[in-house]
Amino acid sequence: MIIGDQSSFAIECYHEPIPNESKRVFGRMCIWVKDNALGNINEPSCMLNVTEGILERVIDWFQYHDDEELVQLSDLEAFTFLNKTIYSAEYRTQEELLRVHDRYYHYDFLTHGGESFDGKMSFIIAAEENVRILFEDIAGKFHSGHIPMKEFLAVINLFFSWLQSEGKNAV
C-alpha cells in the first residue's frame, strides 16, 4: 500500500500477517521523498510499530526545531553537520555528548527507526510550514526534499490509522 504521493511524500507499507498476541504489525516499509526511497522496502518481517513510535516522537519534537543557524544551511550542509555533530564521538566528554544530544538529537528522523532503516542516516528539520527531509538511500546517495507540513502530517496520520487497522488482524 502506498499512502501519499511518491513524487512528494509517501509511506509504502505492506503487512506480513505474523500472528502475535500483542497485535504488533510486522511487514515491510519505506518512505518516499521526491521519488527517492528512504529505507529498504525488501527488508522482511520488520515490526512497523517501532517506526510508528519514532514518527510520534518526531512530531512531538517539532516544537524544538528552532535552530536558526541550522535552518540557514543548505540541505547537504545540514545533513553533514547533523551527522557529524550527533554521531561522531571523537574528542568529546560525557558532558559535551549530553549537550549535543539535548540540542540536536530531535533532528534525527529514522536513523534508528526500525529494521527497514538500519544503517542509513536521516534527519528532519521543521521550519515554518515545511519539513526538510535529508537522507542517504540504501546505496549511500544523498537525497533531500521539502514537503509542506500539512502534507507530511496527513500522510503520517494515515499511516497511523493503517497500522491500527492492521493491528486488529495481527492476532
WOPEZI-V91742 format. One line per field, one symbol per residue. phi: phi as a letter, one per 40 degrees, with the letter a starting at -180 (. if undefined). burial: b if it has 24 or more other C-alpha atoms within 12 Angstrom, else e. A space follows every 50 residues. Layout:
phi=???
burial=???
This chain:
phi=.bbhbdcbaabbabcbccdaccgcbbibaabbbfgbcbhbccccfccccc cdcccccdcccdcccbccccccccdcccccccdcccbbbcfbcdcccccc dccbccccbbdbchdcbdgbcabbbcafbbbbbbabcccgccaaabbddc cdcccccccdccdcccccccc
burial=ebbbebebbbbbbbbbeeeeeeebbbbbbbbbbbebbbbbbeebbbbbbb bbebbeebbeebeebeeeebbeeebbebbebbbebbeeeeeeeeeeeeeb eeebbbbbbbbebbbbbeebbbbbbbbeeebbbbbbbbeeebbbbbbebe bbbebbeebbebbeebbeebe
